[in-house]
Amino acid sequence: MKKTNIFRRLLAFAIDAHIIVFLFQIIALLLSPFYFLPLFPGIWFV
């Protein structure tokens, strides 16, 4: 098995985390007329 660089793994994790938070923000924006979903706690679901 090829050993991966730790910096590449951290970069991949950071990109994935930003995508997840971005998608949560879009969902929160779409549901905001019906439910109160604060924008900041989206970070805690990562």
PQR file of N, CA, C, O and H, with PARSE charges and radii, in Angstrom:
ATOM      1  N   MET A   1       0.838  -1.172   0.000 -0.4000 1.5000
ATOM      2  CA  MET A   1       0.000   0.000   0.000 -0.0000 2.0000
ATOM      3  C   MET A   1       0.889   1.243   0.000  0.5500 1.7000
ATOM      4  O   MET A   1       1.868   1.330   0.741 -0.5500 1.4000
ATOM      5  N   LYS A   2       0.524   2.190  -0.841 -0.4000 1.5000
ATOM      6  CA  LYS A   2       1.312   3.404  -0.969 -0.0000 2.0000
ATOM      7  C   LYS A   2       1.011   4.346   0.207  0.5500 1.7000
ATOM      8  O   LYS A   2      -0.147   4.560   0.565 -0.5500 1.4000
ATOM      9  H   LYS A   2      -0.271   2.120  -1.442  0.4000 1.0000
ATOM     10  N   LYS A   3       2.056   4.891   0.785 -0.4000 1.5000
ATOM     11  CA  LYS A   3       1.893   5.802   1.906 -0.0000 2.0000
ATOM     12  C   LYS A   3       1.581   7.200   1.368  0.5500 1.7000
ATOM     13  O   LYS A   3       2.311   7.731   0.531 -0.5500 1.4000
ATOM     14  H   LYS A   3       2.997   4.717   0.493  0.4000 1.0000
ATOM     15  N   THR A   4       0.481   7.790   1.864 -0.4000 1.5000
ATOM     16  CA  THR A   4       0.097   9.123   1.386 -0.0000 2.0000
ATOM     17  C   THR A   4       0.685  10.190   2.295  0.5500 1.7000
ATOM     18  O   THR A   4       0.954   9.958   3.473 -0.5500 1.4000
ATOM     19  H   THR A   4      -0.112   7.358   2.544  0.4000 1.0000
ATOM     20  N   ASN A   5       0.868  11.332   1.727 -0.4000 1.5000
ATOM     21  CA  ASN A   5       1.413  12.453   2.450 -0.0000 2.0000
ATOM     22  C   ASN A   5       0.355  13.013   3.402  0.5500 1.7000
ATOM     23  O   ASN A   5      -0.806  13.155   3.020 -0.5500 1.4000
ATOM     24  H   ASN A   5       0.649  11.520   0.770  0.4000 1.0000
ATOM     25  N   ILE A   6       0.748  13.332   4.639 -0.4000 1.5000
ATOM     26  CA  ILE A   6      -0.200  13.827   5.634 -0.0000 2.0000
ATOM     27  C   ILE A   6      -0.802  15.159   5.202  0.5500 1.7000
ATOM     28  O   ILE A   6      -1.961  15.437   5.508 -0.5500 1.4000
ATOM     29  H   ILE A   6       1.692  13.217   4.950  0.4000 1.0000
ATOM     30  N   PHE A   7      -0.037  15.985   4.499 -0.4000 1.5000
ATOM     31  CA  PHE A   7      -0.557  17.273   4.056 -0.0000 2.0000
ATOM     32  C   PHE A   7      -1.628  17.112   2.986  0.5500 1.7000
ATOM     33  O   PHE A   7      -2.579  17.892   2.938 -0.5500 1.4000
ATOM     34  H   PHE A   7       0.905  15.760   4.250  0.4000 1.0000
ATOM     35  N   ARG A   8      -1.483  16.114   2.135 -0.4000 1.5000
ATOM     36  CA  ARG A   8      -2.515  15.853   1.126 -0.0000 2.0000
ATOM     37  C   ARG A   8      -3.793  15.372   1.789  0.5500 1.7000
ATOM     38  O   ARG A   8      -4.893  15.729   1.368 -0.5500 1.4000
ATOM     39  H   ARG A   8      -0.711  15.480   2.174  0.4000 1.0000
ATOM     40  N   ARG A   9      -3.643  14.552   2.835 -0.4000 1.5000
ATOM     41  CA  ARG A   9      -4.830  14.068   3.559 -0.0000 2.0000
ATOM     42  C   ARG A   9      -5.526  15.211   4.284  0.5500 1.7000
ATOM     43  O   ARG A   9      -6.755  15.281   4.290 -0.5500 1.4000
ATOM     44  H   ARG A   9      -2.749  14.261   3.176  0.4000 1.0000
ATOM     45  N   LEU A  10      -4.754  16.111   4.899 -0.4000 1.5000
ATOM     46  CA  LEU A  10      -5.348  17.256   5.584 -0.0000 2.0000
ATOM     47  C   LEU A  10      -6.028  18.199   4.603  0.5500 1.7000
ATOM     48  O   LEU A  10      -7.091  18.746   4.899 -0.5500 1.4000
ATOM     49  H   LEU A  10      -3.756  16.054   4.895  0.4000 1.0000
ATOM     50  N   LEU A  11      -5.424  18.390   3.446 -0.4000 1.5000
ATOM     51  CA  LEU A  11      -6.033  19.234   2.426 -0.0000 2.0000
ATOM     52  C   LEU A  11      -7.346  18.616   1.932  0.5500 1.7000
ATOM     53  O   LEU A  11      -8.338  19.324   1.755 -0.5500 1.4000
ATOM     54  H   LEU A  11      -4.561  17.946   3.205  0.4000 1.0000
ATOM     55  N   ALA A  12      -7.350  17.324   1.714 -0.4000 1.5000
ATOM     56  CA  ALA A  12      -8.569  16.643   1.276 -0.0000 2.0000
ATOM     57  C   ALA A  12      -9.660  16.757   2.349  0.5500 1.7000
ATOM     58  O   ALA A  12     -10.828  16.969   2.024 -0.5500 1.4000
ATOM     59  H   ALA A  12      -6.544  16.749   1.857  0.4000 1.0000
ATOM     60  N   PHE A  13      -9.284  16.619   3.614 -0.4000 1.5000
ATOM     61  CA  PHE A  13     -10.255  16.755   4.694 -0.0000 2.0000
ATOM     62  C   PHE A  13     -10.813  18.172   4.741  0.5500 1.7000
ATOM     63  O   PHE A  13     -12.017  18.356   4.920 -0.5500 1.4000
ATOM     64  H   PHE A  13      -8.335  16.446   3.878  0.4000 1.0000
ATOM     65  N   ALA A  14      -9.952  19.175   4.581 -0.4000 1.5000
ATOM     66  CA  ALA A  14     -10.406  20.571   4.620 -0.0000 2.0000
ATOM     67  C   ALA A  14     -11.372  20.860   3.471  0.5500 1.7000
ATOM     68  O   ALA A  14     -12.372  21.553   3.657 -0.5500 1.4000
ATOM     69  H   ALA A  14      -8.974  19.026   4.435  0.4000 1.0000
ATOM     70  N   ILE A  15     -11.077  20.338   2.303 -0.4000 1.5000
ATOM     71  CA  ILE A  15     -11.964  20.551   1.158 -0.0000 2.0000
ATOM     72  C   ILE A  15     -13.307  19.870   1.400  0.5500 1.7000
ATOM     73  O   ILE A  15     -14.354  20.462   1.138 -0.5500 1.4000
ATOM     74  H   ILE A  15     -10.264  19.775   2.152  0.4000 1.0000
ATOM     75  N   ASP A  16     -13.290  18.649   1.891 -0.4000 1.5000
ATOM     76  CA  ASP A  16     -14.532  17.932   2.189 -0.0000 2.0000
ATOM     77  C   ASP A  16     -15.347  18.655   3.257  0.5500 1.7000
ATOM     78  O   ASP A  16     -16.568  18.760   3.142 -0.5500 1.4000
ATOM     79  H   ASP A  16     -12.440  18.168   2.104  0.4000 1.0000
ATOM     80  N   ALA A  17     -14.680  19.151   4.292 -0.4000 1.5000
ATOM     81  CA  ALA A  17     -15.378  19.856   5.365 -0.0000 2.0000
ATOM     82  C   ALA A  17     -16.039  21.121   4.839  0.5500 1.7000
ATOM     83  O   ALA A  17     -17.167  21.435   5.219 -0.5500 1.4000
ATOM     84  H   ALA A  17     -13.688  19.065   4.386  0.4000 1.0000
ATOM     85  N   HIS A  18     -15.348  21.851   3.971 -0.4000 1.5000
ATOM     86  CA  HIS A  18     -15.931  23.069   3.422 -0.0000 2.0000
ATOM     87  C   HIS A  18     -17.135  22.761   2.530  0.5500 1.7000
ATOM     88  O   HIS A  18     -18.112  23.511   2.532 -0.5500 1.4000
ATOM     89  H   HIS A  18     -14.432  21.596   3.663  0.4000 1.0000
ATOM     90  N   ILE A  19     -17.076  21.688   1.786 -0.4000 1.5000
ATOM     91  CA  ILE A  19     -18.207  21.298   0.934 -0.0000 2.0000
ATOM     92  C   ILE A  19     -19.413  20.932   1.789  0.5500 1.7000
ATOM     93  O   ILE A  19     -20.536  21.324   1.473 -0.5500 1.4000
ATOM     94  H   ILE A  19     -16.282  21.079   1.784  0.4000 1.0000
ATOM     95  N   ILE A  20     -19.193  20.186   2.867 -0.4000 1.5000
ATOM     96  CA  ILE A  20     -20.296  19.788   3.747 -0.0000 2.0000
ATOM     97  C   ILE A  20     -20.928  21.007   4.398  0.5500 1.7000
ATOM     98  O   ILE A  20     -22.154  21.109   4.453 -0.5500 1.4000
ATOM     99  H   ILE A  20     -18.281  19.868   3.124  0.4000 1.0000
ATOM    100  N   VAL A  21     -20.111  21.935   4.893 -0.4000 1.5000
ATOM    101  CA  VAL A  21     -20.650  23.149   5.511 -0.0000 2.0000
ATOM    102  C   VAL A  21     -21.402  23.985   4.478  0.5500 1.7000
ATOM    103  O   VAL A  21     -22.456  24.541   4.785 -0.5500 1.4000
ATOM    104  H   VAL A  21     -19.116  21.852   4.848  0.4000 1.0000
ATOM    105  N   PHE A  22     -20.880  24.078   3.273 -0.4000 1.5000
ATOM    106  CA  PHE A  22     -21.547  24.840   2.217 -0.0000 2.0000
ATOM    107  C   PHE A  22     -22.910  24.232   1.886  0.5500 1.7000
ATOM    108  O   PHE A  22     -23.888  24.960   1.722 -0.5500 1.4000
ATOM    109  H   PHE A  22     -20.023  23.626   3.024  0.4000 1.0000
ATOM    110  N   LEU A  23     -22.980  22.910   1.787 -0.4000 1.5000
ATOM    111  CA  LEU A  23     -24.259  22.268   1.504 -0.0000 2.0000
ATOM    112  C   LEU A  23     -25.246  22.468   2.644  0.5500 1.7000
ATOM    113  O   LEU A  23     -26.436  22.676   2.406 -0.5500 1.4000
ATOM    114  H   LEU A  23     -22.185  22.318   1.920  0.4000 1.0000
ATOM    115  N   PHE A  24     -24.758  22.407   3.890 -0.4000 1.5000
ATOM    116  CA  PHE A  24     -25.636  22.642   5.024 -0.0000 2.0000
ATOM    117  C   PHE A  24     -26.181  24.068   5.001  0.5500 1.7000
ATOM    118  O   PHE A  24     -27.341  24.290   5.350 -0.5500 1.4000
ATOM    119  H   PHE A  24     -23.792  22.238   4.083  0.4000 1.0000
ATOM    120  N   GLN A  25     -25.368  25.026   4.599 -0.4000 1.5000
ATOM    121  CA  GLN A  25     -25.818  26.412   4.536 -0.0000 2.0000
ATOM    122  C   GLN A  25     -26.914  26.580   3.472  0.5500 1.7000
ATOM    123  O   GLN A  25     -27.861  27.341   3.670 -0.5500 1.4000
ATOM    124  H   GLN A  25     -24.426  24.846   4.315  0.4000 1.0000
ATOM    125  N   ILE A  26     -26.783  25.879   2.361 -0.4000 1.5000
ATOM    126  CA  ILE A  26     -27.811  25.948   1.318 -0.0000 2.0000
ATOM    127  C   ILE A  26     -29.115  25.346   1.835  0.5500 1.7000
ATOM    128  O   ILE A  26     -30.185  25.916   1.620 -0.5500 1.4000
ATOM    129  H   ILE A  26     -26.013  25.261   2.200  0.4000 1.0000
ATOM    130  N   ILE A  27     -29.037  24.201   2.512 -0.4000 1.5000
ATOM    131  CA  ILE A  27     -30.234  23.569   3.067 -0.0000 2.0000
ATOM    132  C   ILE A  27     -30.867  24.461   4.121  0.5500 1.7000
ATOM    133  O   ILE A  27     -32.088  24.610   4.154 -0.5500 1.4000
ATOM    134  H   ILE A  27     -28.168  23.739   2.686  0.4000 1.0000
ATOM    135  N   ALA A  28     -30.043  25.061   4.991 -0.4000 1.5000
ATOM    136  CA  ALA A  28     -30.566  25.952   6.021 -0.0000 2.0000
ATOM    137  C   ALA A  28     -31.252  27.166   5.387  0.5500 1.7000
ATOM    138  O   ALA A  28     -32.285  27.624   5.877 -0.5500 1.4000
ATOM    139  H   ALA A  28     -29.051  24.940   4.964  0.4000 1.0000
ATOM    140  N   LEU A  29     -30.682  27.681   4.309 -0.4000 1.5000
ATOM    141  CA  LEU A  29     -31.292  28.823   3.632 -0.0000 2.0000
ATOM    142  C   LEU A  29     -32.633  28.446   3.011  0.5500 1.7000
ATOM    143  O   LEU A  29     -33.582  29.228   3.062 -0.5500 1.4000
ATOM    144  H   LEU A  29     -29.844  27.309   3.911  0.4000 1.0000
ATOM    145  N   LEU A  30     -32.715  27.265   2.432 -0.4000 1.5000
ATOM    146  CA  LEU A  30     -33.973  26.828   1.812 -0.0000 2.0000
ATOM    147  C   LEU A  30     -35.052  26.537   2.844  0.5500 1.7000
ATOM    148  O   LEU A  30     -36.234  26.755   2.580 -0.5500 1.4000
ATOM    149  H   LEU A  30     -31.944  26.630   2.390  0.4000 1.0000
ATOM    150  N   LEU A  31     -34.659  26.045   4.018 -0.4000 1.5000
ATOM    151  CA  LEU A  31     -35.633  25.707   5.049 -0.0000 2.0000
ATOM    152  C   LEU A  31     -35.927  26.854   6.007  0.5500 1.7000
ATOM    153  O   LEU A  31     -36.817  26.733   6.848 -0.5500 1.4000
ATOM    154  H   LEU A  31     -33.699  25.868   4.232  0.4000 1.0000
ATOM    155  N   SER A  32     -35.206  27.954   5.901 -0.4000 1.5000
ATOM    156  CA  SER A  32     -35.360  29.043   6.858 -0.0000 2.0000
ATOM    157  C   SER A  32     -36.765  29.656   6.907  0.5500 1.7000
ATOM    158  O   SER A  32     -37.160  30.129   7.972 -0.5500 1.4000
ATOM    159  H   SER A  32     -34.483  28.052   5.217  0.4000 1.0000
ATOM    160  N   PRO A  33     -37.540  29.676   5.816 -0.5600 1.5000
ATOM    161  CA  PRO A  33     -38.910  30.204   5.967  0.2800 2.0000
ATOM    162  C   PRO A  33     -39.793  29.316   6.847  0.5500 1.7000
ATOM    163  O   PRO A  33     -40.787  29.794   7.395 -0.5500 1.4000
ATOM    164  N   PHE A  34     -39.455  28.058   6.989 -0.4000 1.5000
ATOM    165  CA  PHE A  34     -40.293  27.130   7.734 -0.0000 2.0000
ATOM    166  C   PHE A  34     -39.756  26.805   9.122  0.5500 1.7000
ATOM    167  O   PHE A  34     -40.533  26.613  10.057 -0.5500 1.4000
ATOM    168  H   PHE A  34     -38.648  27.670   6.544  0.4000 1.0000
ATOM    169  N   TYR A  35     -38.448  26.742   9.262 -0.4000 1.5000
ATOM    170  CA  TYR A  35     -37.809  26.382  10.525 -0.0000 2.0000
ATOM    171  C   TYR A  35     -36.683  27.361  10.812  0.5500 1.7000
ATOM    172  O   TYR A  35     -36.082  27.924   9.897 -0.5500 1.4000
ATOM    173  H   TYR A  35     -37.817  26.898   8.502  0.4000 1.0000
ATOM    174  N   PHE A  36     -36.404  27.557  12.103 -0.4000 1.5000
ATOM    175  CA  PHE A  36     -35.260  28.389  12.468 -0.0000 2.0000
ATOM    176  C   PHE A  36     -34.029  27.500  12.523  0.5500 1.7000
ATOM    177  O   PHE A  36     -33.895  26.667  13.419 -0.5500 1.4000
ATOM    178  H   PHE A  36     -36.892  27.100  12.846  0.4000 1.0000
ATOM    179  N   LEU A  37     -33.126  27.682  11.557 -0.4000 1.5000
ATOM    180  CA  LEU A  37     -31.865  26.956  11.528 -0.0000 2.0000
ATOM    181  C   LEU A  37     -30.738  27.975  11.530  0.5500 1.7000
ATOM    182  O   LEU A  37     -30.460  28.589  10.500 -0.5500 1.4000
ATOM    183  H   LEU A  37     -33.235  28.359  10.829  0.4000 1.0000
ATOM    184  N   PRO A  38     -30.093  28.162  12.659 -0.5600 1.5000
ATOM    185  CA  PRO A  38     -28.993  29.134  12.674  0.2800 2.0000
ATOM    186  C   PRO A  38     -27.873  28.704  11.735  0.5500 1.7000
ATOM    187  O   PRO A  38     -27.653  27.509  11.538 -0.5500 1.4000
ATOM    188  N   LEU A  39     -27.173  29.659  11.159 -0.4000 1.5000
ATOM    189  CA  LEU A  39     -26.164  29.347  10.152 -0.0000 2.0000
ATOM    190  C   LEU A  39     -24.878  28.806  10.764  0.5500 1.7000
ATOM    191  O   LEU A  39     -24.263  27.913  10.182 -0.5500 1.4000
ATOM    192  H   LEU A  39     -27.352  30.630  11.318  0.4000 1.0000
ATOM    193  N   PHE A  40     -24.457  29.308  11.899 -0.4000 1.5000
ATOM    194  CA  PHE A  40     -23.158  28.920  12.450 -0.0000 2.0000
ATOM    195  C   PHE A  40     -23.064  27.454  12.859  0.5500 1.7000
ATOM    196  O   PHE A  40     -22.029  26.844  12.592 -0.5500 1.4000
ATOM    197  H   PHE A  40     -24.957  30.034  12.371  0.4000 1.0000
ATOM    198  N   PRO A  41     -24.083  26.835  13.497 -0.5600 1.5000
ATOM    199  CA  PRO A  41     -23.896  25.446  13.939  0.2800 2.0000
ATOM    200  C   PRO A  41     -23.698  24.441  12.818  0.5500 1.7000
ATOM    201  O   PRO A  41     -23.471  23.265  13.100 -0.5500 1.4000
ATOM    202  N   GLY A  42     -23.773  24.849  11.569 -0.4000 1.5000
ATOM    203  CA  GLY A  42     -23.476  23.936  10.479 -0.0000 2.0000
ATOM    204  C   GLY A  42     -22.059  23.405  10.546  0.5500 1.7000
ATOM    205  O   GLY A  42     -21.775  22.308  10.063 -0.5500 1.4000
ATOM    206  H   GLY A  42     -23.957  25.804  11.339  0.4000 1.0000
ATOM    207  N   ILE A  43     -21.184  24.171  11.136 -0.4000 1.5000
ATOM    208  CA  ILE A  43     -19.778  23.744  11.277 -0.0000 2.0000
ATOM    209  C   ILE A  43     -19.666  22.545  12.213  0.5500 1.7000
ATOM    210  O   ILE A  43     -18.753  21.735  12.052 -0.5500 1.4000
ATOM    211  H   ILE A  43     -21.414  25.061  11.528  0.4000 1.0000
ATOM    212  N   TRP A  44     -20.552  22.411  13.170 -0.4000 1.5000
ATOM    213  CA  TRP A  44     -20.424  21.341  14.177 -0.0000 2.0000
ATOM    214  C   TRP A  44     -20.854  19.981  13.625  0.5500 1.7000
ATOM    215  O   TRP A  44     -20.622  18.960  14.272 -0.5500 1.4000
ATOM    216  H   TRP A  44     -21.293  23.070  13.301  0.4000 1.0000
ATOM    217  N   PHE A  45     -21.473  19.945  12.448 -0.4000 1.5000
ATOM    218  CA  PHE A  45     -21.882  18.658  11.878 -0.0000 2.0000
ATOM    219  C   PHE A  45     -20.765  18.005  11.077  0.5500 1.7000
ATOM    220  O   PHE A  45     -20.919  16.878  10.605 -0.5500 1.4000
ATOM    221  H   PHE A  45     -21.662  20.775  11.923  0.4000 1.0000
ATOM    222  N   VAL A  46     -19.668  18.682  10.922 -0.4000 1.5000
ATOM    223  CA  VAL A  46     -18.542  18.145  10.139 -0.0000 2.0000
ATOM    224  C   VAL A  46     -17.760  17.152  10.982  0.5500 1.7000
ATOM    225  O   VAL A  46     -16.773  16.586  10.511 -0.5500 1.4000
ATOM    226  H   VAL A  46     -19.543  19.597  11.305  0.4000 1.0000
TER
END
